[in-house]
Amino acid sequence: MNPQELLYSKTHEWLHLAEEGGAKVATIGLSAFAIEQLTDLVYLQLPAVGAQVAAGAPLGEVESVKAVSDLYSPVSGEVLAVNARLASDLETLSKDPYGEGWIAKVRVTDETGLGALLKHEQYERQCAEEH
C-alpha cells in the first residue's frame, strides 16, 4: 500500500479503507515511524478474530527491547482477520509495514473515529514534531 494514500492515528497506526462485500473494511498496521522508534521488536499480541474493537481502544500490543506499547484501533468494528504470521516473523513488520506487515482487518461498524485520523502530510508533520 502507498503510505501517502493511507490515514493515520495520532498513536501511529495506519488505516486503509476499502469496500468488501458491501461493508467498509479497514486494514490496520503500524507506521514505519513507530517501528523505527521502537527498534528491535520482540513480541506482538494480535486481537482475536471476531473480537469487537472500539476506536481509540487497545486492540493488541507490541513489545520491543525498549518498551511495551499498546496498538490502538483507529475505528470501531469487528476483527475479520489478523496477520497471524507476524507473531513468529516480526521482521516482516519492520521490513514491510505498509504491505505484508499489516496487523488486522476490521469491518467498520461505526465511522465516528474516521474524522480524527490524519492524512499523510498531517501525520508527517506530527512525526517531525515528535522526532
PyMOL CGO cylinders between C-alpha atoms (Angstrom):
from pymol import cmd
from pymol.cgo import CYLINDER

trace = [
    CYLINDER, 0.00, 0.00, 0.00, 1.14, 3.51, -0.70, 0.3, 1, 1, 1, 1, 1, 1,
    CYLINDER, 1.14, 3.51, -0.70, 1.80, 5.31, 2.64, 0.3, 1, 1, 1, 1, 1, 1,
    CYLINDER, 1.80, 5.31, 2.64, 0.70, 8.61, 1.06, 0.3, 1, 1, 1, 1, 1, 1,
    CYLINDER, 0.70, 8.61, 1.06, -2.81, 7.22, 0.46, 0.3, 1, 1, 1, 1, 1, 1,
    CYLINDER, -2.81, 7.22, 0.46, -3.34, 5.93, 4.00, 0.3, 1, 1, 1, 1, 1, 1,
    CYLINDER, -3.34, 5.93, 4.00, -4.91, 7.56, 7.05, 0.3, 1, 1, 1, 1, 1, 1,
    CYLINDER, -4.91, 7.56, 7.05, -3.04, 7.69, 10.35, 0.3, 1, 1, 1, 1, 1, 1,
    CYLINDER, -3.04, 7.69, 10.35, -3.92, 7.87, 14.03, 0.3, 1, 1, 1, 1, 1, 1,
    CYLINDER, -3.92, 7.87, 14.03, -2.04, 10.13, 16.41, 0.3, 1, 1, 1, 1, 1, 1,
    CYLINDER, -2.04, 10.13, 16.41, -0.80, 6.92, 18.09, 0.3, 1, 1, 1, 1, 1, 1,
    CYLINDER, -0.80, 6.92, 18.09, 0.97, 5.83, 14.84, 0.3, 1, 1, 1, 1, 1, 1,
    CYLINDER, 0.97, 5.83, 14.84, -1.39, 3.19, 13.48, 0.3, 1, 1, 1, 1, 1, 1,
    CYLINDER, -1.39, 3.19, 13.48, -2.22, 3.42, 9.78, 0.3, 1, 1, 1, 1, 1, 1,
    CYLINDER, -2.22, 3.42, 9.78, -5.53, 2.55, 8.13, 0.3, 1, 1, 1, 1, 1, 1,
    CYLINDER, -5.53, 2.55, 8.13, -6.58, 1.67, 4.61, 0.3, 1, 1, 1, 1, 1, 1,
    CYLINDER, -6.58, 1.67, 4.61, -10.32, 1.71, 3.99, 0.3, 1, 1, 1, 1, 1, 1,
    CYLINDER, -10.32, 1.71, 3.99, -11.91, -0.43, 1.26, 0.3, 1, 1, 1, 1, 1, 1,
    CYLINDER, -11.91, -0.43, 1.26, -15.33, -1.74, 0.30, 0.3, 1, 1, 1, 1, 1, 1,
    CYLINDER, -15.33, -1.74, 0.30, -15.54, -5.54, 0.58, 0.3, 1, 1, 1, 1, 1, 1,
    CYLINDER, -15.54, -5.54, 0.58, -18.82, -7.32, 0.04, 0.3, 1, 1, 1, 1, 1, 1,
    CYLINDER, -18.82, -7.32, 0.04, -20.86, -4.19, 0.73, 0.3, 1, 1, 1, 1, 1, 1,
    CYLINDER, -20.86, -4.19, 0.73, -19.08, -3.44, 4.01, 0.3, 1, 1, 1, 1, 1, 1,
    CYLINDER, -19.08, -3.44, 4.01, -16.30, -0.99, 4.82, 0.3, 1, 1, 1, 1, 1, 1,
    CYLINDER, -16.30, -0.99, 4.82, -13.19, -2.91, 5.86, 0.3, 1, 1, 1, 1, 1, 1,
    CYLINDER, -13.19, -2.91, 5.86, -10.21, -1.21, 7.46, 0.3, 1, 1, 1, 1, 1, 1,
    CYLINDER, -10.21, -1.21, 7.46, -6.79, -2.78, 7.12, 0.3, 1, 1, 1, 1, 1, 1,
    CYLINDER, -6.79, -2.78, 7.12, -4.72, -1.60, 10.09, 0.3, 1, 1, 1, 1, 1, 1,
    CYLINDER, -4.72, -1.60, 10.09, -0.97, -1.56, 10.59, 0.3, 1, 1, 1, 1, 1, 1,
    CYLINDER, -0.97, -1.56, 10.59, 1.79, 0.22, 12.48, 0.3, 1, 1, 1, 1, 1, 1,
    CYLINDER, 1.79, 0.22, 12.48, 3.65, 3.08, 10.79, 0.3, 1, 1, 1, 1, 1, 1,
    CYLINDER, 3.65, 3.08, 10.79, 7.30, 2.86, 9.79, 0.3, 1, 1, 1, 1, 1, 1,
    CYLINDER, 7.30, 2.86, 9.79, 7.97, 5.84, 12.11, 0.3, 1, 1, 1, 1, 1, 1,
    CYLINDER, 7.97, 5.84, 12.11, 6.59, 3.93, 15.11, 0.3, 1, 1, 1, 1, 1, 1,
    CYLINDER, 6.59, 3.93, 15.11, 8.54, 0.79, 14.26, 0.3, 1, 1, 1, 1, 1, 1,
    CYLINDER, 8.54, 0.79, 14.26, 11.73, 2.85, 13.88, 0.3, 1, 1, 1, 1, 1, 1,
    CYLINDER, 11.73, 2.85, 13.88, 11.15, 4.45, 17.29, 0.3, 1, 1, 1, 1, 1, 1,
    CYLINDER, 11.15, 4.45, 17.29, 10.51, 1.10, 18.97, 0.3, 1, 1, 1, 1, 1, 1,
    CYLINDER, 10.51, 1.10, 18.97, 13.58, -0.53, 17.36, 0.3, 1, 1, 1, 1, 1, 1,
    CYLINDER, 13.58, -0.53, 17.36, 14.18, -4.26, 17.94, 0.3, 1, 1, 1, 1, 1, 1,
    CYLINDER, 14.18, -4.26, 17.94, 10.72, -5.85, 18.15, 0.3, 1, 1, 1, 1, 1, 1,
    CYLINDER, 10.72, -5.85, 18.15, 10.48, -8.98, 20.29, 0.3, 1, 1, 1, 1, 1, 1,
    CYLINDER, 10.48, -8.98, 20.29, 6.74, -9.71, 20.68, 0.3, 1, 1, 1, 1, 1, 1,
    CYLINDER, 6.74, -9.71, 20.68, 3.40, -8.91, 19.08, 0.3, 1, 1, 1, 1, 1, 1,
    CYLINDER, 3.40, -8.91, 19.08, -0.02, -9.63, 20.59, 0.3, 1, 1, 1, 1, 1, 1,
    CYLINDER, -0.02, -9.63, 20.59, -2.79, -9.68, 17.98, 0.3, 1, 1, 1, 1, 1, 1,
    CYLINDER, -2.79, -9.68, 17.98, -6.52, -9.29, 18.59, 0.3, 1, 1, 1, 1, 1, 1,
    CYLINDER, -6.52, -9.29, 18.59, -8.78, -12.34, 18.30, 0.3, 1, 1, 1, 1, 1, 1,
    CYLINDER, -8.78, -12.34, 18.30, -10.80, -12.80, 15.11, 0.3, 1, 1, 1, 1, 1, 1,
    CYLINDER, -10.80, -12.80, 15.11, -14.40, -11.93, 15.94, 0.3, 1, 1, 1, 1, 1, 1,
    CYLINDER, -14.40, -11.93, 15.94, -13.42, -9.51, 18.71, 0.3, 1, 1, 1, 1, 1, 1,
    CYLINDER, -13.42, -9.51, 18.71, -15.20, -6.18, 18.89, 0.3, 1, 1, 1, 1, 1, 1,
    CYLINDER, -15.20, -6.18, 18.89, -12.84, -3.19, 18.94, 0.3, 1, 1, 1, 1, 1, 1,
    CYLINDER, -12.84, -3.19, 18.94, -13.55, 0.46, 19.66, 0.3, 1, 1, 1, 1, 1, 1,
    CYLINDER, -13.55, 0.46, 19.66, -11.89, 3.49, 18.10, 0.3, 1, 1, 1, 1, 1, 1,
    CYLINDER, -11.89, 3.49, 18.10, -9.08, 4.65, 20.37, 0.3, 1, 1, 1, 1, 1, 1,
    CYLINDER, -9.08, 4.65, 20.37, -9.09, 1.44, 22.46, 0.3, 1, 1, 1, 1, 1, 1,
    CYLINDER, -9.09, 1.44, 22.46, -6.27, -1.12, 22.52, 0.3, 1, 1, 1, 1, 1, 1,
    CYLINDER, -6.27, -1.12, 22.52, -6.52, -3.97, 20.01, 0.3, 1, 1, 1, 1, 1, 1,
    CYLINDER, -6.52, -3.97, 20.01, -3.17, -5.58, 20.78, 0.3, 1, 1, 1, 1, 1, 1,
    CYLINDER, -3.17, -5.58, 20.78, 0.34, -4.76, 21.90, 0.3, 1, 1, 1, 1, 1, 1,
    CYLINDER, 0.34, -4.76, 21.90, 3.85, -4.65, 20.55, 0.3, 1, 1, 1, 1, 1, 1,
    CYLINDER, 3.85, -4.65, 20.55, 6.96, -5.16, 22.65, 0.3, 1, 1, 1, 1, 1, 1,
    CYLINDER, 6.96, -5.16, 22.65, 10.48, -4.10, 21.79, 0.3, 1, 1, 1, 1, 1, 1,
    CYLINDER, 10.48, -4.10, 21.79, 13.72, -4.19, 23.71, 0.3, 1, 1, 1, 1, 1, 1,
    CYLINDER, 13.72, -4.19, 23.71, 12.88, -0.58, 24.69, 0.3, 1, 1, 1, 1, 1, 1,
    CYLINDER, 12.88, -0.58, 24.69, 9.22, -0.70, 25.72, 0.3, 1, 1, 1, 1, 1, 1,
    CYLINDER, 9.22, -0.70, 25.72, 5.80, -2.33, 25.58, 0.3, 1, 1, 1, 1, 1, 1,
    CYLINDER, 5.80, -2.33, 25.58, 3.24, -0.30, 23.64, 0.3, 1, 1, 1, 1, 1, 1,
    CYLINDER, 3.24, -0.30, 23.64, -0.46, -0.77, 23.06, 0.3, 1, 1, 1, 1, 1, 1,
    CYLINDER, -0.46, -0.77, 23.06, -1.73, -0.92, 19.50, 0.3, 1, 1, 1, 1, 1, 1,
    CYLINDER, -1.73, -0.92, 19.50, -4.88, 1.17, 19.22, 0.3, 1, 1, 1, 1, 1, 1,
    CYLINDER, -4.88, 1.17, 19.22, -7.75, 0.63, 16.83, 0.3, 1, 1, 1, 1, 1, 1,
    CYLINDER, -7.75, 0.63, 16.83, -8.41, 3.69, 14.67, 0.3, 1, 1, 1, 1, 1, 1,
    CYLINDER, -8.41, 3.69, 14.67, -12.02, 2.52, 14.10, 0.3, 1, 1, 1, 1, 1, 1,
    CYLINDER, -12.02, 2.52, 14.10, -14.83, 0.65, 15.82, 0.3, 1, 1, 1, 1, 1, 1,
    CYLINDER, -14.83, 0.65, 15.82, -15.91, -2.70, 14.46, 0.3, 1, 1, 1, 1, 1, 1,
    CYLINDER, -15.91, -2.70, 14.46, -15.37, -6.45, 14.33, 0.3, 1, 1, 1, 1, 1, 1,
    CYLINDER, -15.37, -6.45, 14.33, -11.98, -8.06, 13.70, 0.3, 1, 1, 1, 1, 1, 1,
    CYLINDER, -11.98, -8.06, 13.70, -12.34, -10.09, 10.49, 0.3, 1, 1, 1, 1, 1, 1,
    CYLINDER, -12.34, -10.09, 10.49, -8.73, -11.26, 10.10, 0.3, 1, 1, 1, 1, 1, 1,
    CYLINDER, -8.73, -11.26, 10.10, -5.31, -10.96, 11.71, 0.3, 1, 1, 1, 1, 1, 1,
    CYLINDER, -5.31, -10.96, 11.71, -1.88, -11.39, 10.18, 0.3, 1, 1, 1, 1, 1, 1,
    CYLINDER, -1.88, -11.39, 10.18, -1.01, -14.40, 12.36, 0.3, 1, 1, 1, 1, 1, 1,
    CYLINDER, -1.01, -14.40, 12.36, 2.40, -14.97, 10.76, 0.3, 1, 1, 1, 1, 1, 1,
    CYLINDER, 2.40, -14.97, 10.76, 3.66, -11.67, 12.20, 0.3, 1, 1, 1, 1, 1, 1,
    CYLINDER, 3.66, -11.67, 12.20, 3.79, -13.12, 15.71, 0.3, 1, 1, 1, 1, 1, 1,
    CYLINDER, 3.79, -13.12, 15.71, 6.56, -15.51, 14.63, 0.3, 1, 1, 1, 1, 1, 1,
    CYLINDER, 6.56, -15.51, 14.63, 8.08, -13.24, 11.95, 0.3, 1, 1, 1, 1, 1, 1,
    CYLINDER, 8.08, -13.24, 11.95, 8.36, -9.73, 13.39, 0.3, 1, 1, 1, 1, 1, 1,
    CYLINDER, 8.36, -9.73, 13.39, 10.98, -8.92, 10.75, 0.3, 1, 1, 1, 1, 1, 1,
    CYLINDER, 10.98, -8.92, 10.75, 8.13, -8.63, 8.21, 0.3, 1, 1, 1, 1, 1, 1,
    CYLINDER, 8.13, -8.63, 8.21, 6.62, -5.83, 10.30, 0.3, 1, 1, 1, 1, 1, 1,
    CYLINDER, 6.62, -5.83, 10.30, 9.93, -3.97, 10.19, 0.3, 1, 1, 1, 1, 1, 1,
    CYLINDER, 9.93, -3.97, 10.19, 10.70, -4.63, 6.52, 0.3, 1, 1, 1, 1, 1, 1,
    CYLINDER, 10.70, -4.63, 6.52, 7.25, -4.04, 5.00, 0.3, 1, 1, 1, 1, 1, 1,
    CYLINDER, 7.25, -4.04, 5.00, 4.99, -2.17, 7.48, 0.3, 1, 1, 1, 1, 1, 1,
    CYLINDER, 4.99, -2.17, 7.48, 2.62, -0.96, 4.72, 0.3, 1, 1, 1, 1, 1, 1,
    CYLINDER, 2.62, -0.96, 4.72, 2.29, -4.28, 2.88, 0.3, 1, 1, 1, 1, 1, 1,
    CYLINDER, 2.29, -4.28, 2.88, 2.95, -7.73, 4.27, 0.3, 1, 1, 1, 1, 1, 1,
    CYLINDER, 2.95, -7.73, 4.27, 3.23, -6.18, 7.75, 0.3, 1, 1, 1, 1, 1, 1,
    CYLINDER, 3.23, -6.18, 7.75, -0.48, -5.36, 8.11, 0.3, 1, 1, 1, 1, 1, 1,
    CYLINDER, -0.48, -5.36, 8.11, -1.81, -6.31, 11.55, 0.3, 1, 1, 1, 1, 1, 1,
    CYLINDER, -1.81, -6.31, 11.55, -5.60, -6.70, 11.36, 0.3, 1, 1, 1, 1, 1, 1,
    CYLINDER, -5.60, -6.70, 11.36, -8.66, -6.22, 9.18, 0.3, 1, 1, 1, 1, 1, 1,
    CYLINDER, -8.66, -6.22, 9.18, -11.74, -4.76, 10.86, 0.3, 1, 1, 1, 1, 1, 1,
    CYLINDER, -11.74, -4.76, 10.86, -15.29, -4.47, 9.50, 0.3, 1, 1, 1, 1, 1, 1,
    CYLINDER, -15.29, -4.47, 9.50, -16.18, -0.89, 10.35, 0.3, 1, 1, 1, 1, 1, 1,
    CYLINDER, -16.18, -0.89, 10.35, -19.44, -0.64, 12.31, 0.3, 1, 1, 1, 1, 1, 1,
    CYLINDER, -19.44, -0.64, 12.31, -19.09, 2.98, 13.40, 0.3, 1, 1, 1, 1, 1, 1,
    CYLINDER, -19.09, 2.98, 13.40, -17.34, 5.57, 11.23, 0.3, 1, 1, 1, 1, 1, 1,
    CYLINDER, -17.34, 5.57, 11.23, -17.09, 8.17, 14.01, 0.3, 1, 1, 1, 1, 1, 1,
    CYLINDER, -17.09, 8.17, 14.01, -13.36, 7.54, 14.54, 0.3, 1, 1, 1, 1, 1, 1,
    CYLINDER, -13.36, 7.54, 14.54, -12.51, 8.25, 10.90, 0.3, 1, 1, 1, 1, 1, 1,
    CYLINDER, -12.51, 8.25, 10.90, -12.83, 12.01, 11.40, 0.3, 1, 1, 1, 1, 1, 1,
    CYLINDER, -12.83, 12.01, 11.40, -9.95, 12.03, 13.89, 0.3, 1, 1, 1, 1, 1, 1,
    CYLINDER, -9.95, 12.03, 13.89, -7.50, 10.36, 11.51, 0.3, 1, 1, 1, 1, 1, 1,
    CYLINDER, -7.50, 10.36, 11.51, -4.70, 12.28, 9.82, 0.3, 1, 1, 1, 1, 1, 1,
    CYLINDER, -4.70, 12.28, 9.82, -3.82, 12.46, 6.15, 0.3, 1, 1, 1, 1, 1, 1,
    CYLINDER, -3.82, 12.46, 6.15, -0.22, 11.60, 5.24, 0.3, 1, 1, 1, 1, 1, 1,
    CYLINDER, -0.22, 11.60, 5.24, 1.02, 15.23, 5.20, 0.3, 1, 1, 1, 1, 1, 1,
    CYLINDER, 1.02, 15.23, 5.20, -0.51, 15.90, 8.63, 0.3, 1, 1, 1, 1, 1, 1,
    CYLINDER, -0.51, 15.90, 8.63, 0.99, 12.72, 10.01, 0.3, 1, 1, 1, 1, 1, 1,
    CYLINDER, 0.99, 12.72, 10.01, 4.43, 13.59, 8.62, 0.3, 1, 1, 1, 1, 1, 1,
    CYLINDER, 4.43, 13.59, 8.62, 4.25, 16.94, 10.42, 0.3, 1, 1, 1, 1, 1, 1,
    CYLINDER, 4.25, 16.94, 10.42, 3.31, 15.21, 13.68, 0.3, 1, 1, 1, 1, 1, 1,
    CYLINDER, 3.31, 15.21, 13.68, 6.27, 12.80, 13.33, 0.3, 1, 1, 1, 1, 1, 1,
    CYLINDER, 6.27, 12.80, 13.33, 8.67, 15.68, 12.62, 0.3, 1, 1, 1, 1, 1, 1,
    CYLINDER, 8.67, 15.68, 12.62, 7.50, 17.43, 15.81, 0.3, 1, 1, 1, 1, 1, 1,
    CYLINDER, 7.50, 17.43, 15.81, 7.97, 14.24, 17.85, 0.3, 1, 1, 1, 1, 1, 1,
    CYLINDER, 7.97, 14.24, 17.85, 11.40, 13.42, 16.49, 0.3, 1, 1, 1, 1, 1, 1,
]
cmd.load_cgo(trace, "trace")
